[in-house]
């Protein structure tokens, strides 16, 4: 499989990154192991996770995803064949949040223990922490890089102003900088990334990994109305805002392009992201091997001008 440079990290990754938010939650350990085996066998060797996964679910405390990945790594071996990207900063318990130097030191040790590894390939600030000076956060990350516990650092969910400030701070005081950025970006959710953030990532040569690449499953075409959500209260909360006239136009365009391209809506939505300026790879999750196989098909899908025009017409600024 063709690999792409992830910004200036020195890491080479596939055009699709597997989202580990499902591990230990909607995919139990056995299923998660099967998915991870299939990912690696297919060349999808980059896994994105976070320490907080899956604290968002009832009865979960955070750390479940990293723990599953660590158990799989211990069983399978071949740590050098896998690129692990994880994140910190979201609350894991009383006093356990943010990007202070002390908490970064605590959080990385906990993640390393759960992952059963002595290094993390990409360590990302999950959210900005305005309460902590950028100098303190970046100095703590620099310490991890020097120690070899982390190979590269990145940011997620920063505003363009704060991301630029972080990059300028690194330059000003000679600290390692964020080399990647992880935005919420997909065919429906475009304005937050497109514009100043996208331009900044292109200008600075940052690697970009998009999350919610399928808009929580909406862009798969599986959910056409609120009635399709059934009793899934959490999914209903995530998807409710997509059931708009614009959402209907986007699904119709995906249907049209999918038929034209002999693909599925999910594959088209991911393939579209792969064409976007500055995007290194979308992140997407699956809970079955069939779903994983479908997602992998996006890598080989080339959208022609007609397809791209149809998607732009349905989802661009003029379609808002």
PAZAPA-4460 file (N, C-alpha, C; in steps of 0.05 Angstrom, whole numbers, plus 32768, in hexadecimal, padded with zeros to 4 digits):
% residues 320
    n_x    n_y    n_z   ca_x   ca_y   ca_z    c_x    c_y    c_z   seq   type   mol
   8011   7FE8   8000   8000   8000   8000   8012   8019   8000     1      X     A
   800A   802D   7FF0   8019   8046   7FEE   8017   8054   8009     2      X     A
   802E   805D   8013   802F   806C   802C   8034   808A   8027     3      X     A
   802C   809B   8039   802F   80B7   8036   803E   80C2   804E     4      X     A
   804E   80D7   804A   805C   80E3   8061   8048   80F2   8072     5      X     A
   8049   80EF   808C   8037   80FD   809F   8045   8117   80A7     6      X     A
   8041   812B   8096   804E   8145   809B   806C   8141   809C     7      X     A
   8079   814D   80B0   8096   814A   80B4   809D   8139   80CC     8      X     A
   808B   8126   80D2   8090   8114   80E9   80A5   80FF   80E3     9      X     A
   80A9   80F9   80C9   80BA   80E3   80C2   80AA   80C9   80C0    10      X     A
   8091   80C9   80C7   8080   80B2   80C6   8073   80B0   80AB    11      X     A
   8071   8097   80A0   8063   8092   8087   804A   8082   808E    12      X     A
   8033   808C   8085   801A   807F   808D   800A   8079   8074    13      X     A
   7FF7   8066   8076   7FE5   8060   8060   7FD0   8077   805C    14      X     A
   7FC2   8077   8046   7FAE   808C   8040   7F96   808B   8051    15      X     A
   7F93   8077   8063   7F7D   8074   8075   7F87   806B   8090    16      X     A
   7F7E   8079   80A5   7F86   8072   80C0   7F6E   8066   80CF    17      X     A
   7F73   8050   80DD   7F5D   8043   80EB   7F58   8051   8106    18      X     A
   7F3F   8057   810C   7F38   8065   8125   7F33   8051   813B    19      X     A
   7F42   8052   8150   7F40   803F   8166   7F2C   8046   817B    20      X     A
   7F1B   8059   8176   7F07   8061   818A   7EF3   804A   818F    21      X     A
   7EF1   8036   817D   7EDE   8021   8181   7EE9   800A   8192    22      X     A
   7F03   8009   8196   7F0F   7FF2   81A4   7F07   7FF2   81C2    23      X     A
   7EFD   7FDB   81CB   7EF5   7FD9   81E7   7EDA   7FE6   81EC    24      X     A
   7ECD   7FEF   81D7   7EB3   7FFD   81DB   7E9E   7FEF   81C9    25      X     A
   7E9B   7FF9   81B0   7E89   7FEC   819E   7E95   7FD4   8190    26      X     A
   7EAF   7FD0   8194   7EBC   7FB7   818B   7ECA   7FAB   81A4    27      X     A
   7EC2   7F93   81AB   7ECF   7F86   81C3   7EEB   7F7E   81BC    28      X     A
   7EF9   7F73   81CF   7F16   7F6D   81CB   7F1A   7F59   81B4    29      X     A
   7F0A   7F45   81B3   7F0E   7F31   819D   7F0A   7F3D   8182    30      X     A
   7EF4   7F4D   817F   7EEF   7F5A   8166   7F05   7F6F   815F    31      X     A
   7F0D   7F7D   8174   7F22   7F91   8170   7F3C   7F84   8166    32      X     A
   7F43   7F6D   8172   7F5B   7F5F   8169   7F59   7F58   814B    33      X     A
   7F41   7F4E   8144   7F3D   7F46   8128   7F40   7F5E   8115    34      X     A
   7F35   7F74   811E   7F36   7F8D   810D   7F53   7F96   810B    35      X     A
   7F62   7F96   8121   7F7E   7F9F   8120   7F8F   7F8C   810F    36      X     A
   7F8A   7F72   8111   7F98   7F5F   8100   7F93   7F65   80E3    37      X     A
   7F79   7F69   80DC   7F72   7F6E   80C1   7F7D   7F89   80B7    38      X     A
   7F7E   7F9D   80C8   7F8A   7FB7   80C0   7FA7   7FB3   80B9    39      X     A
   7FB6   7FA6   80CA   7FD2   7FA2   80C5   7FD7   7F91   80AC    40      X     A
   7FC8   7F7C   80A9   7FCB   7F6B   8091   7FC5   7F7A   8078    41      X     A
   7FB3   7F8E   8079   7FAB   7F9D   8061   7FBE   7FB5   805D    42      X     A
   7FD1   7FB9   806E   7FE3   7FD0   806B   7FDB   7FE9   807A    43      X     A
   7FC4   7FE7   8088   7FBB   7FFE   8097   7FC8   7FFD   80B3    44      X     A
   7FE0   8006   80B4   7FF0   8002   80CC   7FF0   8019   80E0    45      X     A
   7FDF   802E   80DB   7FDE   8045   80EC   7FC3   8045   80FB    46      X     A
   7FC5   8046   8116   7FAD   8045   8127   7FAC   805F   8138    47      X     A
   7F95   806C   8137   7F91   8084   8147   7F7F   807E   815F    48      X     A
   7F88   8087   8176   7F78   8082   818E   7F7C   809A   81A1    49      X     A
   7F73   8098   81BA   7F76   80AD   81CE   7F73   80A0   81E9    50      X     A
   7F80   80AC   81FD   7F7E   80A1   8218   7F61   80A1   8222    51      X     A
   7F51   80B5   8219   7F36   80B7   8223   7F22   80A3   8217    52      X     A
   7F29   8096   8201   7F18   8082   81F5   7F16   806A   8207    53      X     A
   7EFF   8061   8211   7EE5   8069   8208   7ED5   8074   8220    54      X     A
   7EE0   8088   822D   7ED3   8094   8244   7EB7   809F   823E    55      X     A
   7EB2   80A4   8224   7E98   80AF   821D   7E80   809C   8220    56      X     A
   7E86   8082   8223   7E71   806E   8225   7E6A   8069   8242    57      X     A
   7E51   8062   8247   7E48   805B   8262   7E57   8042   826C    58      X     A
   7E62   8045   8284   7E70   802E   8290   7E8D   802C   8288    59      X     A
   7E97   803F   8279   7EB3   803F   8270   7EC2   8056   827E    60      X     A
   7EDC   8053   8281   7EEC   8065   8291   7F02   8073   8282    61      X     A
   7F06   806B   8268   7F1D   8075   8259   7F34   8062   825A    62      X     A
   7F43   8061   8245   7F5A   804E   8244   7F54   8034   8237    63      X     A
   7F3A   802E   8232   7F33   8014   8227   7F3F   800F   820C    64      X     A
   7F3E   8023   81FB   7F49   8020   81E0   7F67   801A   81E0    65      X     A
   7F76   802A   81EF   7F93   8026   81F1   7F99   800B   81FD    66      X     A
   7F8A   8002   8211   7F8E   7FE8   821D   7F8B   7FD2   8209    67      X     A
   7F76   7FD3   81F9   7F72   7FBF   81E4   7F89   7FBE   81D1    68      X     A
   7F91   7FD5   81C8   7FA7   7FD7   81B5   7FC1   7FCB   81C1    69      X     A
   7FC6   7FD2   81DA   7FDD   7FC7   81E8   7FDC   7FA9   81EB    70      X     A
   7FC5   7F9E   81F1   7FC3   7F81   81F3   7FC7   7F74   81D8    71      X     A
   7FBD   7F80   81C3   7FC1   7F76   81A8   7FDE   7F77   81A0    72      X     A
   7FEB   7F8D   81A6   8008   7F8F   81A0   8018   7F79   81AE    73      X     A
   8012   7F75   81C7   8020   7F60   81D6   801C   7F45   81CA    74      X     A
   8004   7F3F   81C0   7FFE   7F25   81B5   800A   7F22   8199    75      X     A
   8007   7F37   8189   8010   7F35   816D   802E   7F3B   8169    76      X     A
   8039   7F4D   8179   8055   7F55   8175   8057   7F68   815D    77      X     A
   8070   7F6D   8156   8074   7F7E   813E   806E   7F9B   8143    78      X     A
   8076   7FA5   815B   8070   7FC1   8161   8079   7FD5   814C    79      X     A
   8090   7FCF   813F   809C   7FE1   812C   808B   7FE2   8112    80      X     A
   8078   7FD0   810E   8067   7FD0   80F7   804F   7FE1   80FA    81      X     A
   804A   7FEB   8112   8031   7FFA   8119   8038   8016   8120    82      X     A
   8028   8029   8116   802B   8045   811E   8013   804C   8130    83      X     A
   8019   8053   8148   8004   8059   815C   8003   8077   8161    84      X     A
   7FEC   8082   815D   7FE7   809F   8163   7FD3   80A0   8179    85      X     A
   7FDA   80AD   818F   7FC7   80B0   81A5   7FC6   80CD   81AE    86      X     A
   7FB4   80D3   81C0   7FAF   80EE   81C8   7FAB   80F0   81E6    87      X     A
   7FAF   8108   81F0   7FAB   810D   820D   7F9E   8129   8210    88      X     A
   7F94   812E   8228   7F8A   8148   822F   7F6D   8149   8238    89      X     A
   7F5C   8137   822E   7F41   8135   8237   7F40   8129   8253    90      X     A
   7F2D   8131   8263   7F2C   8129   827F   7F2A   810A   8281    91      X     A
   7F3C   80FF   8291   7F3B   80E2   8297   7F33   80DC   82B4    92      X     A
   7F2E   80F2   82C3   7F26   80EF   82DF   7F2C   8109   82EC    93      X     A
   7F25   810B   8306   7F2A   8125   8314   7F47   812E   8313    94      X     A
   7F4B   8145   8308   7F66   8150   8306   7F77   8144   82EF    95      X     A
   7F6C   8132   82E0   7F7B   8125   82CB   7F73   812F   82B0    96      X     A
   7F7C   8146   82A8   7F75   8152   828E   7F89   8168   8288    97      X     A
   7F87   8172   8270   7F96   818A   8268   7FB2   8183   825D    98      X     A
   7FC2   8198   8259   7FDC   8195   824C   7FF2   81A2   825D    99      X     A
   7FEF   81A1   8277   8005   81AA   8288   801C   8196   8286   100      X     A
   8034   819F   828D   804C   818D   828B   8048   8175   829D   101      X     A
   803F   8179   82B5   803C   8163   82C8   8028   814F   82BE   102      X     A
   8012   8159   82B3   7FFE   8146   82A9   8007   8137   8290   103      X     A
   8015   8145   827F   8020   8137   8267   8032   8120   826F   104      X     A
   8043   8125   8283   8055   810F   828C   8045   80F8   8298   105      X     A
   8030   80FE   82A6   801F   80E9   82B2   8010   80DA   829C   106      X     A
   8004   80E9   828A   7FF3   80DD   8275   8003   80CB   8262   107      X     A
   801B   80D3   825B   802A   80C3   8248   8032   80A8   8254   108      X     A
   8039   80A8   826E   8040   808F   827B   8028   807C   827D   109      X     A
   8010   8087   8282   7FF8   8077   8283   7FF2   806B   8267   110      X     A
   7FF5   807B   8252   7FF0   8071   8237   8004   805C   822F   111      X     A
   801E   8060   8235   8032   804C   822F   802D   8032   823D   112      X     A
   8024   8033   8256   801E   801B   8265   8006   800C   8258   113      X     A
   7FF1   801B   8251   7FDA   800E   8245   7FE1   8002   8229   114      X     A
   7FF0   8011   821A   7FF8   8008   81FF   800E   7FF2   81FF   115      X     A
   8019   7FEE   8217   802E   7FD9   821A   8045   7FDE   8206   116      X     A
   804E   7FF7   8205   8064   7FFE   81F2   8075   8013   8201   117      X     A
   808D   8017   81F6   809F   802B   8203   80A0   8045   81F3   118      X     A
   8090   8047   81DD   808F   8060   81CE   8074   8063   81C0   119      X     A
   806D   807B   81BC   8055   8083   81AC   805E   8091   8193   120      X     A
   8054   8089   817C   805D   8094   8163   8054   80B1   8160   121      X     A
   803B   80B7   8166   8030   80D2   8164   801F   80D8   817D   122      X     A
   8028   80EC   818C   801A   80F3   81A5   800E   810F   81A0   123      X     A
   7FF3   8110   81A4   7FE4   8128   819C   7FD6   8135   81B3   124      X     A
   7FD6   814F   81B4   7FC5   815E   81C6   7FA8   815D   81BC   125      X     A
   7F97   8150   81CB   7F7C   814A   81C2   7F6C   8164   81BE   126      X     A
   7F6E   8176   81D1   7F62   8191   81CF   7F75   81A5   81DA   127      X     A
   7F72   81BE   81D2   7F82   81D4   81DC   7F7C   81D7   81FA   128      X     A
   7F91   81E0   8209   7F8E   81E6   8225   7F96   8203   822A   129      X     A
   7F83   8215   8228   7F8A   8232   822B   7F95   8239   8246   130      X     A
   7F91   8228   825A   7F9A   822D   8275   7FB7   8228   8279   131      X     A
   7FC4   821A   8267   7FE0   8213   8269   7FF0   8222   8253   132      X     A
   8005   8230   825A   8015   823D   8246   8020   822A   8231   133      X     A
   801F   8232   8218   8029   8221   8202   8046   8219   8207   134      X     A
   8056   822B   8212   8072   8225   8218   8074   820C   822A   135      X     A
   8063   820B   823E   8064   81F5   8251   805C   81DB   8243   136      X     A
   8046   81DB   8233   803D   81C4   8225   8052   81BA   8212   137      X     A
   805D   81CC   8201   8070   81C4   81ED   808A   81BA   81F9   138      X     A
   8092   81C6   8210   80AB   81BD   821D   80A7   81A1   8228   139      X     A
   8090   819B   8232   808A   8180   823C   808B   816C   8225   140      X     A
   807F   8173   820F   8080   8161   81F7   809D   815E   81EE   141      X     A
   80AD   8173   81EF   80C9   8171   81E7   80D8   815D   81F8   142      X     A
   80D1   815D   8212   80DD   814A   8225   80D7   812D   821D   143      X     A
   80BE   8128   8214   80B6   810D   820C   80C5   8105   81F2   144      X     A
   80C8   8118   81E0   80D6   8112   81C7   80F4   810C   81CD   145      X     A
   8100   811B   81DE   811D   8116   81E5   8120   80FB   81F2   146      X     A
   810D   80F3   8202   810F   80DA   8211   8109   80C2   81FF   147      X     A
   80FE   80C6   81E7   80F7   80B0   81D5   80DC   80A4   81DB   148      X     A
   80CD   80AF   81EE   80B3   80A4   81F4   809E   80AB   81DF   149      X     A
   80A4   80C0   81D0   8093   80CA   81BA   80A4   80D0   81A2   150      X     A
   809A   80C9   818A   80A9   80CE   8172   80A1   80E8   8164   151      X     A
   8088   80F1   8167   807F   8109   815B   8067   8113   816B   152      X     A
   8061   812E   8168   804B   8139   8177   8038   8148   8164   153      X     A
   801F   8149   816C   800B   8156   815C   7FF5   8163   816D   154      X     A
   7FE3   8171   8160   7FCD   817E   816E   7FB3   8177   8160   155      X     A
   7F9E   8179   8170   7F83   8173   8165   7F70   8188   8171   156      X     A
   7F5D   8191   8160   7F47   81A3   8169   7F51   81BF   8172   157      X     A
   7F68   81C7   8169   7F71   81E3   816F   7F64   81F6   815B   158      X     A
   7F60   820E   8163   7F58   8223   8150   7F70   822B   813F   159      X     A
   7F6B   8238   8129   7F82   8241   8118   7F94   8254   8127   160      X     A
   7F88   8265   8137   7F97   8279   8147   7FAA   826B   815A   161      X     A
   7F9F   8257   8169   7FB0   8249   817D   7FC4   8236   8170   162      X     A
   7FBD   822A   815A   7FD0   8219   814D   7FE8   8229   8142   163      X     A
   7FE2   8240   8136   7FF7   8252   812D   8008   825B   8144   164      X     A
   7FFB   8262   815A   800A   826B   8171   801D   8255   817C   165      X     A
   8013   823C   817C   8024   8226   8185   803C   8222   8172   166      X     A
   8038   8224   8158   804E   8221   8146   8062   8238   8148   167      X     A
   8058   8250   814C   806A   8267   8150   8079   8265   816A   168      X     A
   806C   825A   817F   807A   8257   8198   8091   8243   8196   169      X     A
   808C   822D   8187   80A2   821A   8183   80B9   8226   8174   170      X     A
   80B4   8237   8160   80C9   8244   8151   80D8   8258   8163   171      X     A
   80C9   8267   8172   80D5   827C   8182   80E8   8272   8197   172      X     A
   80E1   825C   81A4   80F2   8253   81BA   8100   8239   81B4   173      X     A
   80FF   8230   819B   810F   8219   8192   8105   81FF   819C   174      X     A
   80EB   81FB   819E   80E0   81E2   81A7   80D4   81D2   8190   175      X     A
   80D3   81B7   8192   80C5   81A8   817E   80A9   81B2   817A   176      X     A
   809E   81B0   8162   8084   81BA   815C   8070   81A4   8157   177      X     A
   8056   81AB   8158   8042   8199   814F   8046   8194   8131   178      X     A
   8048   817B   8129   804D   8175   810D   8034   816A   80FF   179      X     A
   801F   8166   810F   8006   815C   8103   7FEE   816B   8110   180      X     A
   7FD8   816A   8102   7FBF   8176   810C   7FA8   8163   8106   181      X     A
   7F96   8160   8119   7F7F   814E   8116   7F65   815E   8119   182      X     A
   7F59   8165   8102   7F40   8174   8103   7F27   8163   80FF   183      X     A
   7F10   816D   8108   7EF6   8162   8102   7EEF   816B   80E6   184      X     A
   7EF0   8159   80D3   7EED   8161   80B7   7EE1   814A   80A6   185      X     A
   7ECC   8150   8098   7EC0   813D   8086   7EAF   814C   8071   186      X     A
   7EA2   813D   8060   7E93   8149   804A   7E7D   815C   8054   187      X     A
   7E72   8157   806B   7E5D   8168   8076   7E6A   817F   8087   188      X     A
   7E7D   8177   8098   7E89   818B   80AA   7EA3   8196   809E   189      X     A
   7E9F   81AB   808E   7EB6   81B7   807F   7EC0   81D2   808A   190      X     A
   7EAF   81E4   8092   7EB9   81FF   8098   7ECE   8201   80AE   191      X     A
   7ECD   81F0   80C2   7EDF   81F3   80D9   7EFC   81EF   80D0   192      X     A
   7F01   81DD   80BE   7F1C   81D8   80B5   7F23   81E8   809C   193      X     A
   7F11   81E8   8089   7F18   81F7   8070   7F1A   8215   8075   194      X     A
   7F2E   8220   8069   7F33   823D   806F   7F4D   8240   807D   195      X     A
   7F4D   824E   8094   7F66   8255   80A2   7F75   823D   80AC   196      X     A
   7F68   822A   80B7   7F76   8212   80C2   7F83   8202   80AB   197      X     A
   7F74   81FD   8096   7F7F   81EE   807F   7F97   81FD   8073   198      X     A
   7F94   8217   8070   7FAA   8227   8065   7FC3   8225   8076   199      X     A
   7FBF   8227   8091   7FD5   8225   80A3   7FE3   820A   80A2   200      X     A
   7FD3   81F5   80A1   7FDF   81DA   809F   7FEF   81D7   8085   201      X     A
   7FE5   81E1   806F   7FF3   81E0   8056   800D   81F1   8057   202      X     A
   800B   8208   8062   8022   821A   8063   8038   820E   8074   203      X     A
   8030   8202   808A   8044   81F7   809D   804C   81DA   8097   204      X     A
   803F   81CD   8084   8046   81B2   807D   803E   819E   8092   205      X     A
   8027   81A3   80A0   801E   8191   80B5   8010   8179   80A9   206      X     A
   8014   8162   80B4   8004   814B   80AD   7FE8   814E   80B8   207      X     A
   7FD3   8147   80A9   7FB8   814B   80B2   7FA9   8130   80B1   208      X     A
   7F9E   8129   80C8   7F8E   8110   80CB   7F72   8119   80D4   209      X     A
   7F5E   8113   80C3   7F43   811D   80C9   7F34   8109   80DA   210      X     A
   7F25   8113   80EE   7F14   8101   80FE   7EF7   8107   80F8   211      X     A
   7EE5   80F5   8101   7EC9   80F5   80F9   7EC7   80F7   80DA   212      X     A
   7ED8   80E8   80CD   7EDA   80E9   80B0   7EC0   80E1   80A2   213      X     A
   7EB0   80D1   80AF   7E96   80C8   80A4   7E7F   80D5   80B4   214      X     A
   7E85   80EB   80C2   7E70   80F9   80D1   7E60   80E6   80E3   215      X     A
   7E6E   80D6   80F3   7E62   80C3   8105   7E50   80AF   80F7   216      X     A
   7E57   80A9   80DE   7E48   8095   80CF   7E33   80A0   80BD   217      X     A
   7E2D   80BA   80BF   7E18   80C6   80AF   7E20   80C4   8091   218      X     A
   7E39   80C8   808A   7E41   80C8   806E   7E43   80AB   8063   219      X     A
   7E3F   8097   8073   7E3D   807C   8069   7E23   8077   805A   220      X     A
   7E10   8089   805F   7DF5   8086   8052   7DE3   8073   8061   221      X     A
   7DED   8069   8078   7DDD   8056   8087   7DC5   8063   8095   222      X     A
   7DC9   807D   809D   7DB5   808B   80AC   7DA9   80A1   809A   223      X     A
   7D90   809D   8091   7D83   80B0   807F   7D70   80C3   808D   224      X     A
   7D68   80BB   80A5   7D56   80CB   80B5   7D59   80C4   80D3   225      X     A
   7D4D   80D3   80E4   7D4F   80CD   8100   7D43   80B2   8107   226      X     A
   7D30   80AA   80F7   7D24   8090   80FD   7D37   8079   80FA   227      X     A
   7D4C   807D   80E9   7D60   8067   80E4   7D72   8064   80FC   228      X     A
   7D72   8076   810F   7D84   8075   8126   7D7A   8061   813B   229      X     A
   7D61   805A   813B   7D56   8047   814E   7D5A   8051   816A   230      X     A
   7D63   803F   817C   7D66   8046   8198   7D82   804E   81A0   231      X     A
   7D93   8054   818C   7DAF   805C   8191   7DB0   8079   819A   232      X     A
   7DAD   807E   81B3   7DAB   809A   81BD   7DC4   80AA   81B9   233      X     A
   7DDC   809D   81BD   7DF5   80AB   81B9   7DF9   80B2   819C   234      X     A
   7DF3   809F   818A   7DF6   80A5   816E   7DE2   80BA   8165   235      X     A
   7DCA   80B9   8170   7DB6   80CD   8169   7DBF   80E9   8171   236      X     A
   7DCD   80EB   8187   7DD7   8105   8190   7DEC   810F   817C   237      X     A
   7DFD   80FD   8173   7E13   8105   8160   7E08   810C   8145   238      X     A
   7DF4   80FD   813C   7DEB   8100   8120   7DD4   8113   811B   239      X     A
   7DC7   811B   8130   7DAE   812B   812D   7DB3   8144   811B   240      X     A
   7DC9   8151   811E   7DCD   816A   8110   7DD2   8167   80F2   241      X     A
   7DD6   814E   80E9   7DDB   8149   80CD   7DC2   8146   80BC   242      X     A
   7DAB   8142   80CA   7D92   813E   80BB   7D86   8159   80B3   243      X     A
   7D92   8165   809F   7D8A   817F   8094   7D88   817D   8076   244      X     A
   7D7C   8191   8069   7D7B   8190   804C   7D97   818D   803F   245      X     A
   7DAB   819A   804B   7DC6   8197   8041   7DD0   817B   8044   246      X     A
   7DCA   816F   805B   7DD2   8153   805F   7DC5   8141   804B   247      X     A
   7DAC   8146   8044   7D9E   8136   8030   7DAB   8139   8015   248      X     A
   7DB4   8151   800E   7DC1   8156   7FF5   7DDC   8147   7FF3   249      X     A
   7DEA   8147   800A   7E04   8139   800A   7E00   811B   8007   250      X     A
   7DED   8110   8015   7DE8   80F3   8012   7DE0   80EC   7FF5   251      X     A
   7DD0   80FD   7FE9   7DC7   80F9   7FCD   7DDF   80FA   7FBA   252      X     A
   7DF1   810C   7FBF   7E0A   810E   7FAF   7E1C   80F6   7FB3   253      X     A
   7E1E   80ED   7FCC   7E2D   80D5   7FD1   7E21   80BD   7FC3   254      X     A
   7E07   80BA   7FC3   7DFA   80A5   7FB5   7E00   80A5   7F98   255      X     A
   7DFE   80BD   7F8C   7E04   80C0   7F6F   7E20   80B9   7F68   256      X     A
   7E33   80C3   7F78   7E4F   80BD   7F72   7E56   80A0   7F78   257      X     A
   7E4A   8094   7F8C   7E4F   8078   7F93   7E46   8066   7F7C   258      X     A
   7E2F   806C   7F70   7E26   805C   7F59   7E38   8060   7F42   259      X     A
   7E3F   8079   7F3C   7E51   8080   7F26   7E6C   8073   7F29   260      X     A
   7E76   8071   7F42   7E91   8067   7F48   7E92   8049   7F4F   261      X     A
   7E7A   803D   7F50   7E78   8021   7F59   7E85   801D   7F75   262      X     A
   7E7D   802F   7F87   7E88   802F   7FA2   7E71   8033   7FB6   263      X     A
   7E78   8035   7FCF   7E64   803B   7FE3   7E66   8058   7FEC   264      X     A
   7E52   8061   7FF9   7E52   807D   8002   7E69   8082   8015   265      X     A
   7E6F   8070   8027   7E85   8073   803A   7E9F   8075   802B   266      X     A
   7EA3   8064   8017   7EBC   8065   8008   7EBF   8080   7FF9   267      X     A
   7EA9   808A   7FEE   7EAA   80A4   7FE0   7EB1   80BA   7FF3   268      X     A
   7EA4   80BA   800B   7EA9   80CF   801E   7EC7   80CF   8027   269      X     A
   7ED2   80B8   802B   7EEE   80B6   8033   7F01   80BE   801C   270      X     A
   7EFA   80B4   8004   7F0A   80BB   7FEC   7F0A   80D9   7FE7   271      X     A
   7EF3   80E6   7FEC   7EF2   8103   7FEA   7F06   8110   7FFD   272      X     A
   7F07   8107   8016   7F1A   8112   8029   7F37   810F   8020   273      X     A
   7F3C   80F8   8013   7F57   80F3   800A   7F60   8106   7FF3   274      X     A
   7F4D   8114   7FE7   7F54   8127   7FD2   7F57   8143   7FDC   275      X     A
   7F51   8148   7FF6   7F50   8163   8000   7F6C   816E   8005   276      X     A
   7F71   8187   7FFE   7F8C   8193   8002   7F94   8191   8020   277      X     A
   7FAC   8187   8024   7FB7   8186   803F   7FB1   816E   804E   278      X     A
   7F9C   815F   8047   7F95   8147   8056   7FA8   8130   8050   279      X     A
   7FB4   8125   8065   7FC6   810E   8062   7FB6   80F4   8061   280      X     A
   7FA3   80F1   8074   7F92   80D9   8074   7F7A   80DE   8086   281      X     A
   7F63   80D3   807E   7F4C   80D3   8091   7F4F   80BD   80A5   282      X     A
   7F42   80C1   80BC   7F40   80AC   80D0   7F23   80A1   80CE   283      X     A
   7F21   8087   80CE   7F06   807B   80CE   7F06   8061   80DE   284      X     A
   7EF0   805B   80EA   7EED   8043   80FB   7EDA   802F   80EF   285      X     A
   7EDD   8016   80F8   7ECB   8000   80F1   7EC8   7FEE   8108   286      X     A
   7EB2   7FE0   8109   7EAD   7FCD   811F   7EAA   7FB1   8115   287      X     A
   7EAB   7FAD   80FA   7EAB   7F92   80EE   7EC0   7F91   80D8   288      X     A
   7EC8   7F79   80D1   7EDB   7F75   80BC   7ECF   7F7E   80A1   289      X     A
   7EB5   7F7A   809D   7EA8   7F83   8085   7EAA   7FA1   8082   290      X     A
   7EA5   7FAF   8098   7EA7   7FCC   8097   7EC3   7FD5   8091   291      X     A
   7ED7   7FC8   809D   7EF3   7FCF   8099   7EFA   7FCB   807B   292      X     A
   7EF1   7FB5   8070   7EF6   7FB0   8054   7EEA   7FC6   8042   293      X     A
   7ED2   7FCF   8049   7EC5   7FE4   803A   7ED6   7FFE   803C   294      X     A
   7EDE   8005   8054   7EEE   801D   8057   7F08   801C   8047   295      X     A
   7F15   8005   8048   7F2E   8002   803A   7F2B   8006   801C   296      X     A
   7F13   8001   8011   7F0E   8005   7FF5   7F11   8022   7FEC   297      X     A
   7F0E   8034   7FFF   7F10   8051   7FF9   7F2C   8058   7FEF   298      X     A
   7F40   8049   7FF8   7F5C   804F   7FF0   7F60   804D   7FD2   299      X     A
   7F51   803B   7FC5   7F55   8036   7FA9   7F40   8044   7F97   300      X     A
   7F2F   8055   7FA4   7F1B   8063   7F95   7F25   807E   7F8C   301      X     A
   7F25   8083   7F72   7F2D   809D   7F67   7F14   80AB   7F5D   302      X     A
   7F0E   80C2   7F69   7EF6   80D2   7F61   7EFD   80E3   7F49   303      X     A
   7EEC   80E2   7F35   7EF1   80F2   7F1D   7EE5   810F   7F21   304      X     A
   7EE9   8120   7F0D   7EE0   813B   7F0F   7EC2   813E   7F13   305      X     A
   7EB3   812C   7F06   7E96   812C   7F09   7E8E   8126   7F25   306      X     A
   7E9B   8112   7F31   7E94   810B   7F4D   7E9B   8121   7F60   307      X     A
   7EB3   812D   7F5D   7EBB   8142   7F6F   7EA9   815B   7F6C   308      X     A
   7EA1   8161   7F54   7E8F   8177   7F50   7E74   8173   7F5D   309      X     A
   7E69   815A   7F5B   7E50   8154   7F68   7E51   8156   7F86   310      X     A
   7E67   814D   7F92   7E6B   814F   7FAF   7E6E   816C   7FB8   311      X     A
   7E7D   817B   7FA8   7E81   8198   7FAE   7E66   81A7   7FAD   312      X     A
   7E57   81A1   7F99   7E3D   81AF   7F96   7E2B   81AA   7FAD   313      X     A
   7E2B   8191   7FB8   7E1A   818A   7FCE   7E24   8194   7FE9   314      X     A
   7E3E   8196   7FEC   7E49   819B   8007   7E58   81B5   800A   315      X     A
   7E5F   81C2   7FF5   7E6F   81DA   7FF6   7E61   81F2   8003   316      X     A
   7E6F   8209   8005   7E64   8220   8012   7E4A   8229   8006   317      X     A
   7E48   8227   7FEB   7E30   8230   7FDE   7E18   821E   7FE4   318      X     A
   7E1D   8206   7FEF   7E08   81F3   7FF5   7DFE   81F5   8012   319      X     A
   7E0A   8207   8021   7E03   8209   803D   7DE7   8212   8041   320      X     A
***
